[in-house]
């Protein structure tokens, strides 16, 4: 269940209580959503999140589009009405006679400094999303993954397709490093994460080659390092994938990519 932490929330630009927001979410059958990180009361990569949410709406066949000016204004109202410096905003979209756009702060968890320093343990699982390009909540999918992570004491699950190719994380994108080359799945096979897009853009602009292709499970041992990306995770090194060990947190390419991404985030905060 979503844990709303803001007392004042936004429904189509109007302020509503936490209780009203829970009631409104009960009506949501589309489950189209976006999560935006807020740091020092500044929404990070807001336009990119807005564009991706509009794309998710389009891909589900709904003939609706959000307006960026209104979207930005309503996010700023939400931030202004709540005393939360660093927390994630969740935006939900559905239609009930007319489009409904809900904005609310949710309980947010971020990796510890230790995890960035040492790396995380992840496991693989044979699963795939119904529509990888759409950020849409799938209850059964999420519940089964959470059960697996609890049983394995793992940070994230990496999805493996029926043909033994790697796609993405259950709530993240995944990258592998070979020398000075970054390797990730094809765009058509994954959720086009905002952090993923920024990482690829930064690499292409800073002399790091990016290769998008099918990644086979049996080639994972050949990589020099790996990391996941996401709104809450930034660039998070992987120290072990199943029984495969990586020294990702000390890999020069991974370290450089992390520094480039944090620098890009810092620009958003000072603007």
N, C-alpha and C positions, 0 to 999 in steps of 0.2 A: 504494500500500500504506500502511496506517495505521502510523505510527511511534509506538510506545508508549515513553514516557520514564520511567514509574514502574517501579521494581523490585518493589514490592509492590502488588498489585492485588486487586480484590474480585470474587468469584463467589458470588452468593447469600449475601452477608454474610461469607464466609470469605476469608482472605488466600491469594492464589496468586501464583506467580512470573510474571515477564514471559513466559518460554517457555510456561508453562501457559496464559497468557492468549492468546497467539498460536494455540495449539492449539485452544482453545475457540472462537475467532473463525472458525476454519476450518469449524466445525459450523454457523455462523450462516447460515441460508438466508432468514430473514425480512428481515434488514437494517434493522430498525426501530431507530433510534438518536436520541440527543439529545446536544447539546454544551452544557456549562454552564461559564461563566467563573468562575474562582477568582481573587480579588484579595486579597492580604494574608491568604491562607488562609481566606477567606470565600467560600462559593458565592453567586453573584449571582442573584437572582430564582429561587431553587430551587423554590418551590411552583409557579410559573408553568411552569417547564420540566417538572416532574413531571406537571402537568395536561395539558400538550400531548402528552407521551409516552403517557400513558394514552389520550388521544384518538386518537393514531396507531394504537395497538394495537386500539382499538375499530373504527376505520374499515377496518382490514384484515380484519375478520371474526373475529378471535380472541376467544374467550370468556374473557378473563383480565383481571385488574386488579392493578396494583401497590398496595402499602400505603405511604402517605406517611411514617408514622413510621419504618418499616424503611428506606425509601429515604433519608430524611434521615440516619438513624443510620449507614447504610453509606457514604454520601458522606463523613461526618465521620471515619469510620474510615480511609477511603482518604487523606484529607488528613492525618490524624494520623500515618499510617505512612510518609509520603513528605515529603522536605524540599523542597517546591516551593511558593514563595510566590505566584507569578502564572503560572497555566497553565490550559489548558482540560481539563475532564474530559469524556470521552465515555462515555455509557451505552448499552449494546447490549442488546436484548431478543430472545429467540427461545424456541421450545419444543422440547425433546427429552425426551419422556416427561413432563417437568414444565417449568414456566417457568424460564428461565435469565436472570438479570440480571447483566451484567458492567459493572464500573466501572474506568476506567483513565485516567491522564493521557496526553495526546497532544502531540506536537510542535505548538507554537502560534505563530502569527505575527500580529502586530498592526500596523496602519498606523502609519507614522512621524508625528511631529509635523508634518513638512513636508506630508504628504498632507492632514492635517486643516486646515492653514493655507492650502494652495493649492487643494486639491481633486484629484480623480482623473479619469483617462480611462477611459471605459467604451464598449463597443460593443454593438450589437444583433445578435441572431441569431434566425432562424426556428426555434424549438423550443418544446416544452411538455412538462410532466411528465405521467406516466400518471395520477397522483392528486395534484393540487397540495396538498391538505390534509394529506397523510401525509408525515412526515419519514422517508423510506425511501431507502436508498442505491441508485442506479442506475449501474452501472459504465460502460456504454457512453455514457450521457449525460455523466457526469463527464469521461471521457477525451476526448470530442470537444470539450467546452467548454475544457478545459485546453489542448488543442492550439491552439484559436482564440486564446485569451488570450496564449499564447506567441508566436504568429505576429504578432499585432497589438500586442504589448507593452502590453496593456490590463490594468487592475486587475480588472474584472468584466464579465460579459456580461449584458445585459438581454434577457429572452426576449420574443419577439414571436409571437403566435398566428397561425394561418392567416388569420384575418379582419383582420389588421394592427392588432390591439389589443395593448397592452403588458400583461404580467402581472407579472413580478417579476425579480429577478436570479437567476443560476444558483445562488448560495448566499447570497442576501440578499433583502430586500424593497426596493422603490424607491418614492420619493415625489417629487412635483412641487409647486412653489409658484407660486401666482398671487396677488399682493398679499398679503393676510393669510389666504389659504385654502390648506390642505394638500389635495392631491389624490392618491389612491392607488387601486389596483384593488379590485374587489369581493372580499369575503372568500372567496367560493366559488371564485375564480380563482387563489388563491395559498396558499402555506404560511403559516399564521397564526403568524408569528414572534413570539417573546417580546418582543424589542426593538420590533418593529412595534406590538404591542399596548400597550406602555408609552408609546410616542410618541403614539399616538392618544389614550390616556387623559389624558396630560399636556396635550395640545393642547386637548382638550374642557374640561379644568378650568382652563385659563388663557387663555381668550378667543380661541383660534385655531380657526377653522372647519375641520372635516374633511369632505371630500367623497369618498365611495367610489363609483366609477363606471368604466365602460369608458373607457380612454384610447387614443385613436387615434395611430398613429405620426406621421401628418401634422400633428398639432397640437403636437408637441413643441417646435417653434420659438417657440410663443406663451408658454411658461412663463418665469417670472422666475428660477427656480432649481430644483435637484434634489439629492437625496441618497439614499444607500442606508443600510440599517440591518442590523445583525446582531450576534450574540454577541461577535465579535471586533472588529467595526467601529464599534460605538456608532452615532453619527449622523455619517456621512462624506460631505462635500460632493462633488458632481460638477462638475468644471470643463469637461469636454467629453464629449458623447454623440455618437458617430460624428463628424460635422462640425459639430455644434451646440455653440456655446460658451455656458456659463453662468458667472455671477459668484457662484456659490452660497456660497463661503466668506465672502463679505462681505454676503450677503443678510440683512437684519435678522430675517426670520422664521426662516431656517435657523439663524442664530446663537442666537436665543432658544430654539428647540427643542433644540439641542445643549446649551445651558446647563441647561435644565430636566431633560434626561435624565441628564446627569452628576451633577446634584444628587440625583436619585433613586437612582443607583448608590451615591453616597456614603453614603446612609442605610443601605444593605445592609451596607456595610463596617464601620460603627461599631456595628451591633447585636450 
